[in-house]
């Protein structure tokens, strides 16, 4: 009986640790044309917005997540060689700048274990009921972000994870420019925001 109780306690401890411990490795891009850390972005805690300009389609503008001044937003222009220059953009229906769109042809493939993990919560929102248990996405292994277009698949990003719930967030940071030039990926690092640019068509 005592051994069974010890085994149960150990099992519960393993379950709790497995539920709480998480690891997300560094994101690695596969053959991007541009891979650069956006300068002075280490304090940008919200996702920056990406826009393209009608007469400058070979560049991408990374909009700082901050309030505008005189209806213009501070931004960093990144060209096809990865060179960065300061810029400002005006957003809106009459603007020359067009926001990047969600990349519908991108999906995540998990090589490993993926399931809906039960997680404890004290309160639920917005109704405030609790405590209780809800289910969250859990991935352990190697995540691959794949672009599937014209019947072919192209590997864009890879990342090693343990008990991660960030797969949907990774996908939300992949976007396509409205001019059809680029697939863009953003990744948060300790040095700031990394921008990866992939040509929409291989050259």
C-alpha positions in Angstrom: 0.0 0.0 0.0 2.8 2.4 0.9 4.6 1.6 -2.4 1.5 2.3 -4.3 1.0 5.6 -2.5 4.6 6.6 -3.3 4.2 5.6 -6.9 0.9 7.7 -7.1 2.7 10.7 -5.6 5.6 10.4 -8.1 3.1 10.0 -11.0 1.2 13.1 -9.9 4.5 15.0 -9.5 5.6 14.0 -13.1 2.2 15.1 -14.4 2.4 18.5 -12.7 5.9 19.1 -13.8 5.1 18.1 -17.4 2.1 20.5 -17.3 4.1 23.4 -16.0 7.5 23.0 -17.8 7.7 24.4 -21.2 10.5 25.0 -23.7 10.6 26.8 -27.0 13.8 26.7 -28.9 15.2 29.2 -31.3 13.3 29.6 -34.6 15.5 28.7 -37.6 14.6 29.9 -41.1 15.4 27.7 -44.1 17.1 29.7 -46.9 15.4 33.1 -46.5 16.6 35.9 -48.8 16.6 38.3 -45.8 17.2 37.4 -42.1 17.8 40.5 -40.0 17.1 41.8 -36.5 15.1 45.0 -36.7 17.2 47.7 -35.1 16.1 49.2 -31.8 13.2 46.7 -31.6 14.2 45.0 -28.3 11.6 47.0 -26.4 8.8 46.3 -28.8 6.7 43.9 -26.8 3.7 43.9 -29.2 3.9 42.4 -32.7 5.0 45.0 -35.2 2.9 45.4 -38.4 4.3 44.8 -41.8 3.3 46.9 -44.8 4.4 47.2 -48.4 4.4 50.4 -50.5 2.8 50.5 -54.0 5.9 52.0 -55.7 8.5 50.2 -53.5 7.5 46.5 -53.7 11.0 45.2 -53.3 11.1 46.5 -49.7 9.1 45.8 -46.6 8.2 48.4 -43.9 8.2 47.2 -40.3 5.8 49.5 -38.4 6.8 50.2 -34.8 3.9 49.3 -32.4 3.5 52.8 -31.0 1.1 55.8 -31.2 1.5 57.8 -34.4 2.7 61.4 -34.6 0.9 63.7 -37.1 -1.0 60.6 -38.4 2.3 58.9 -39.3 3.8 55.8 -37.8 7.5 55.3 -37.2 8.8 52.4 -39.2 12.0 50.7 -40.5 12.4 50.0 -44.2 14.1 46.7 -45.0 15.1 46.2 -48.6 15.8 43.0 -50.6 19.4 43.0 -49.4 18.5 43.4 -45.8 19.6 47.0 -45.5 17.6 49.0 -42.9 16.7 52.7 -43.0 14.3 54.8 -40.9 10.9 55.6 -42.4 7.5 56.7 -41.5 4.2 55.4 -43.0 0.6 56.6 -43.2 -2.0 54.0 -42.9 -5.5 54.1 -44.2 -7.7 53.6 -47.3 -6.0 56.4 -49.3 -2.5 55.4 -48.3 0.1 54.0 -50.7 1.0 51.5 -47.9 -0.8 48.2 -47.9 -0.7 45.9 -44.8 0.5 42.3 -45.2 -2.2 39.7 -45.2 -2.4 36.3 -43.3 -0.7 33.6 -45.3 -3.5 31.2 -45.8 -1.3 28.6 -47.5 1.0 28.2 -44.5 0.6 25.4 -42.0 2.4 23.8 -39.1 3.6 20.2 -39.1 4.6 18.7 -35.7 7.1 15.8 -35.8 6.6 14.4 -32.4 3.7 14.5 -30.0 0.7 16.9 -30.2 -2.5 16.7 -28.2 -4.9 18.8 -26.2 -3.3 19.1 -22.7 -5.6 19.6 -19.7 -4.6 22.8 -17.8 -5.8 24.1 -14.5 -7.3 27.6 -14.2 -8.5 29.6 -11.2 -11.0 31.7 -13.3 -12.4 31.5 -16.7 -12.9 34.6 -18.8 -15.1 36.5 -19.6 -17.7 34.8 -17.3 -15.3 34.6 -14.3 -16.3 31.1 -13.4 -13.7 28.7 -11.8 -11.6 27.0 -10.7 -11.5 24.2 -13.3 -9.7 22.5 -16.1 -9.5 23.5 -19.7 -7.6 22.1 -22.7 -4.7 23.8 -24.5 -2.7 22.8 -27.5 0.6 21.0 -26.5 3.4 20.2 -28.9 6.6 18.3 -28.2 9.2 17.7 -30.9 10.1 19.6 -34.0 7.7 22.1 -35.5 8.0 22.9 -39.2 6.2 25.8 -40.8 5.5 24.8 -44.4 4.2 26.9 -47.3 2.0 24.8 -49.6 1.3 26.5 -53.0 0.8 25.2 -56.6 0.9 21.6 -55.4 4.4 21.9 -53.9 5.6 22.3 -50.3 8.3 24.6 -49.1 9.9 24.5 -45.6 10.2 28.0 -44.1 10.9 27.7 -40.4 11.8 25.0 -37.9 11.8 25.0 -34.1 12.3 22.5 -31.3 9.8 22.6 -28.5 8.6 20.8 -25.4 5.1 21.1 -24.1 4.6 24.3 -26.2 1.3 26.1 -26.9 2.8 28.5 -29.3 2.1 26.8 -32.6 -0.9 29.1 -33.4 1.2 32.1 -32.5 4.0 31.1 -34.8 1.5 30.8 -37.6 0.0 34.1 -36.9 3.4 35.8 -37.4 3.6 34.5 -41.0 2.1 36.9 -43.6 2.2 37.7 -47.3 2.5 41.1 -49.0 -0.4 42.2 -51.2 1.9 42.7 -54.2 2.9 39.0 -54.2 6.6 39.6 -53.7 7.2 38.2 -50.2 6.3 35.8 -47.6 7.4 37.3 -44.2 8.0 35.7 -40.8 8.5 37.5 -37.5 10.2 36.0 -34.5 10.7 37.5 -31.0 14.3 37.2 -29.6 16.2 38.7 -26.7 17.9 41.0 -29.2 14.6 42.2 -30.7 12.3 41.2 -33.6 13.8 39.0 -36.3 12.4 39.5 -39.8 12.7 36.7 -42.4 11.8 37.4 -46.0 11.2 34.6 -48.5 10.6 35.4 -52.2 7.1 34.3 -53.1 8.6 32.7 -56.2 11.9 30.9 -56.2 14.6 32.5 -58.2 
